[in-house]
Amino acid sequence: MCAAATWGYDKHNGPSVWHQNFPKAAGKRQSPINIVSGSCQSHSYSHPLKVDYSPEANLEVTNNGFTFLATIKGENSICGGPLETTPYKLHSFHFHWGSDDSHGSEHTIDDKAYPAELHLVHWNYTKYPDFAEAAAAEDGLSVLGIFLKVGEHSAILQVLCDAMDKVQACDSKHTLPEPFDLPSLVDGEHSGDAIQFYTYPGSLTTPPCHESVTWLVSKNMLSCSSEQLTHFRDLIGKNSAPLVDNYRPVLDVGNRCVCSCK
């Protein structure tokens, strides 16, 4: 059984009370948000967003009771766009999902939710000595968010679904036997296309909710089948119940600028 947690997604320890133990959760630069596409400022950058990923050998995945988490050891990075020429190194990726296909994503687009959202978490490794210090710094992190939509079966996502079946129990781990094709996880059906995205200054969506994230929310989505989404919902969480609805509701944008970029 997973160890007790100081936060979670239930009523007594969920997002509405996170600020009691994690004051940053009450800040003005919190995530996720609802992106209103018609109100976004159109913007182009001198350096296009570039994702430099390669297959990851010996990928370790974990059910930590909050999400399905993959830890990255290889040299994978992202740069360009609002990050300019500063490379941010991929640290890990994880997912948020709902109890059915009608909801589960953290961000929404024009009030529309998707059944799941992938977060690829990067850190500013040329400026900060380790991930923990970067996570607490204003320019320390960049997260690429990709929505999962119900559609065609995803071959690359199936690899992760098979791994989920190995870590259904809370706090269990598994190492993939074959190199994992990270580039396909981002490219999906848009292989070779430039990533179109929304960007805004925000925060981690889980405690301690540091306001340290440059968000890149991809307009290119990852298609998957409804059956594949059931593998997420078969995972067991901290409370020994199915791990579902592990997402933070959208928060006020405030005076932040949300840009639409090509």
C-alpha positions as CSV (number, residue, x, y, z in Angstrom):
1,M,0.0,0.0,0.0
2,C,1.2,3.5,-0.8
3,A,2.4,5.7,2.1
4,A,-0.1,8.4,3.2
5,A,0.1,11.6,1.3
6,T,-0.2,15.2,2.5
7,W,-2.2,16.1,-0.6
8,G,-4.3,14.4,-3.2
9,Y,-7.4,14.7,-5.3
10,D,-10.1,13.8,-2.7
11,K,-12.3,16.4,-1.1
12,H,-10.4,16.5,2.2
13,N,-6.9,16.9,0.5
14,G,-7.7,18.1,-3.0
15,P,-6.9,21.2,-5.0
16,S,-9.4,23.4,-3.1
17,V,-7.4,23.0,0.1
18,W,-3.8,22.7,-1.2
19,H,-3.1,26.3,-0.3
20,Q,-3.4,25.4,3.4
21,N,-0.2,23.4,3.3
22,F,1.3,24.8,0.2
23,P,0.9,28.6,0.1
24,K,2.1,29.0,-3.4
25,A,-1.1,27.3,-4.6
26,A,-2.9,30.5,-3.9
27,G,-0.6,32.6,-6.1
28,K,-1.5,34.7,-9.1
29,R,0.4,32.7,-11.7
30,Q,-1.2,29.3,-11.2
31,S,-1.9,26.5,-13.7
32,P,-3.8,25.0,-15.4
33,I,-6.0,27.6,-17.2
34,N,-8.8,27.6,-19.8
35,I,-7.3,28.9,-23.0
36,V,-9.7,31.1,-24.9
37,S,-8.4,30.7,-28.4
38,G,-10.1,33.9,-29.8
39,S,-8.5,36.0,-27.0
40,C,-4.9,34.8,-27.5
41,Q,-2.3,37.2,-28.8
42,S,-0.8,35.9,-32.0
43,H,2.9,35.7,-31.8
44,S,5.9,34.4,-33.7
45,Y,9.4,33.9,-32.3
46,S,12.7,34.4,-34.0
47,H,13.7,30.9,-33.0
48,P,11.0,28.2,-33.8
49,L,10.2,25.7,-31.0
50,K,12.5,22.7,-31.5
51,V,12.1,19.4,-29.7
52,D,15.3,17.4,-29.8
53,Y,14.3,13.9,-28.6
54,S,15.8,10.5,-29.2
55,P,14.8,6.9,-28.2
56,E,15.2,6.4,-24.5
57,A,16.8,3.1,-23.4
58,N,15.8,1.4,-20.2
59,L,12.9,3.8,-19.5
60,E,11.7,3.4,-15.9
61,V,8.0,3.9,-15.2
62,T,6.3,4.2,-11.8
63,N,2.8,4.3,-10.4
64,N,3.5,6.8,-7.6
65,G,-0.1,6.9,-6.4
66,F,-0.7,10.3,-8.1
67,T,0.1,9.5,-11.7
68,F,1.9,7.3,-14.2
69,L,5.4,8.7,-14.3
70,A,8.4,8.1,-16.6
71,T,11.8,9.2,-15.6
72,I,14.3,10.3,-18.3
73,K,18.0,9.6,-18.1
74,G,19.0,10.4,-21.7
75,E,20.0,13.6,-23.4
76,N,16.7,15.1,-24.6
77,S,15.9,18.8,-24.7
78,I,13.6,21.5,-26.0
79,C,14.5,25.1,-27.0
80,G,13.2,28.0,-29.1
81,G,9.9,29.8,-28.9
82,P,9.6,31.6,-25.6
83,L,12.6,29.7,-24.3
84,E,14.7,31.4,-27.1
85,T,18.1,29.8,-27.4
86,T,18.2,28.3,-23.9
87,P,17.9,24.5,-23.9
88,Y,15.7,22.9,-21.3
89,K,16.5,19.2,-20.5
90,L,13.7,16.6,-20.4
91,H,13.4,15.4,-16.8
92,S,10.3,13.2,-16.9
93,F,6.8,12.9,-18.3
94,H,3.5,12.0,-16.7
95,F,-0.2,12.1,-17.4
96,H,-3.5,13.4,-15.9
97,W,-6.8,11.7,-16.8
98,G,-10.5,11.4,-15.9
99,S,-12.8,8.7,-14.8
100,D,-14.3,8.7,-18.3
101,D,-13.6,10.1,-21.8
102,S,-15.5,13.4,-21.1
103,H,-12.9,14.9,-18.9
104,G,-9.4,14.5,-17.4
105,S,-7.2,17.1,-19.1
106,E,-5.9,19.9,-16.8
107,H,-5.9,22.7,-19.4
108,T,-9.1,23.2,-21.5
109,I,-9.5,25.0,-24.8
110,D,-12.5,27.2,-25.1
111,D,-14.0,25.3,-22.1
112,K,-13.5,22.0,-23.8
113,A,-11.8,19.2,-21.8
114,Y,-10.1,16.2,-23.2
115,P,-9.9,12.7,-21.6
116,A,-6.2,13.0,-20.7
117,E,-3.2,15.3,-20.9
118,L,0.5,14.4,-21.2
119,H,3.1,16.6,-19.5
120,L,6.7,16.5,-20.6
121,V,8.7,18.3,-17.9
122,H,11.9,20.1,-18.8
123,W,14.4,22.1,-16.6
124,N,16.9,24.9,-17.3
125,Y,20.0,22.8,-16.7
126,T,22.5,25.3,-18.0
127,K,21.5,27.9,-15.3
128,Y,20.6,25.7,-12.3
129,P,22.7,22.8,-10.7
130,D,19.8,20.4,-10.2
131,F,16.1,19.9,-11.0
132,A,14.9,20.8,-7.5
133,E,16.5,24.3,-7.6
134,A,15.2,24.9,-11.1
135,A,11.7,23.9,-10.0
136,A,11.6,26.7,-7.5
137,A,13.0,29.4,-9.9
138,E,10.9,31.7,-12.0
139,D,12.6,30.6,-15.2
140,G,13.4,27.1,-14.1
141,L,11.0,24.8,-15.9
142,S,9.1,24.4,-19.2
143,V,6.4,21.9,-19.6
144,L,5.1,20.7,-23.0
145,G,1.5,19.7,-22.6
146,I,-0.2,17.5,-25.2
147,F,-3.9,16.6,-25.1
148,L,-5.0,13.0,-25.7
149,K,-8.2,12.8,-27.8
150,V,-10.3,9.8,-28.6
151,G,-9.6,8.6,-32.1
152,E,-7.3,6.1,-33.8
153,H,-5.3,3.6,-31.8
154,S,-1.9,4.9,-30.9
155,A,1.0,2.5,-31.3
156,I,3.4,4.5,-29.2
157,L,0.9,5.0,-26.4
158,Q,0.2,1.3,-26.4
159,V,3.8,0.7,-25.3
160,L,3.0,2.8,-22.2
161,C,-0.4,1.1,-21.7
162,D,1.3,-2.3,-21.6
163,A,3.8,-0.9,-19.1
164,M,0.8,0.4,-17.0
165,D,-0.4,-3.1,-16.7
166,K,2.9,-3.9,-15.0
167,V,2.5,-1.1,-12.4
168,Q,-1.1,-1.3,-11.4
169,A,-0.2,-1.4,-7.7
170,C,0.7,1.8,-6.1
171,D,4.4,2.4,-5.7
172,S,5.3,-0.2,-8.2
173,K,8.0,0.2,-10.9
174,H,8.9,-1.3,-14.3
175,T,11.7,-0.9,-16.8
176,L,10.7,-1.1,-20.5
177,P,12.6,-3.9,-22.2
178,E,13.1,-2.0,-25.5
179,P,14.1,1.6,-26.2
180,F,11.1,3.9,-26.0
181,D,10.5,6.1,-29.1
182,L,10.2,9.5,-27.4
183,P,10.0,11.5,-30.7
184,S,6.8,9.6,-31.7
185,L,5.1,10.5,-28.4
186,V,5.4,14.2,-29.4
187,D,4.9,13.9,-33.2
188,G,2.0,11.5,-33.1
189,E,-0.1,11.9,-36.3
190,H,1.7,15.2,-37.1
191,S,5.1,13.6,-37.6
192,G,7.5,16.1,-39.2
193,D,5.2,19.1,-38.7
194,A,6.2,22.1,-36.7
195,I,4.6,22.2,-33.3
196,Q,1.9,24.8,-33.0
197,F,1.3,25.8,-29.4
198,Y,-0.1,28.2,-26.8
199,T,2.2,29.6,-24.3
200,Y,1.9,31.5,-21.0
201,P,3.7,31.9,-17.6
202,G,2.3,29.4,-15.0
203,S,3.0,26.9,-12.3
204,L,3.4,23.3,-11.5
205,T,-0.1,21.8,-11.3
206,T,0.7,19.7,-8.2
207,P,2.1,20.8,-4.8
208,P,4.2,22.7,-4.0
209,C,2.8,24.6,-7.1
210,H,5.9,26.6,-7.7
211,E,5.3,29.4,-10.2
212,S,8.3,28.4,-12.3
213,V,6.8,27.0,-15.5
214,T,6.8,28.4,-19.1
215,W,3.9,26.4,-20.4
216,L,3.8,25.2,-24.0
217,V,0.4,23.7,-24.7
218,S,0.5,21.9,-28.1
219,K,-2.3,22.4,-30.6
220,N,-1.2,19.0,-32.0
221,M,-3.0,16.2,-30.1
222,L,-2.2,12.6,-29.6
223,S,-5.0,10.3,-30.8
224,C,-5.8,7.2,-28.8
225,S,-8.6,4.7,-28.5
226,S,-11.1,4.6,-25.6
227,E,-9.8,1.1,-24.8
228,Q,-6.3,2.5,-24.3
229,L,-7.6,5.1,-21.8
230,T,-9.0,2.3,-19.6
231,H,-5.4,1.2,-18.8
232,F,-4.9,4.6,-17.0
233,R,-8.0,4.0,-15.0
234,D,-6.9,0.5,-13.9
235,L,-4.1,2.0,-11.9
236,I,-4.5,2.1,-8.1
237,G,-3.9,5.3,-6.2
238,K,-2.9,6.4,-2.7
239,N,-6.3,5.6,-1.3
240,S,-6.3,2.0,-2.6
241,A,-9.0,3.0,-5.0
242,P,-8.8,3.4,-8.8
243,L,-6.5,6.3,-9.7
244,V,-8.8,8.6,-11.7
245,D,-9.6,12.3,-11.9
246,N,-6.0,13.3,-11.0
247,Y,-6.3,16.7,-12.5
248,R,-6.4,20.2,-11.0
249,P,-9.4,22.4,-12.2
250,V,-8.6,25.4,-14.3
251,L,-7.7,28.7,-12.5
252,D,-8.0,32.4,-13.2
253,V,-5.7,33.7,-16.0
254,G,-5.6,37.1,-14.3
255,N,-3.5,39.6,-16.2
256,R,-1.3,37.0,-17.8
257,C,-0.8,37.1,-21.6
258,V,-1.6,33.9,-23.4
259,C,0.0,33.7,-26.8
260,S,-0.9,31.5,-29.8
261,C,2.2,30.5,-31.8
262,K,3.1,28.7,-35.0
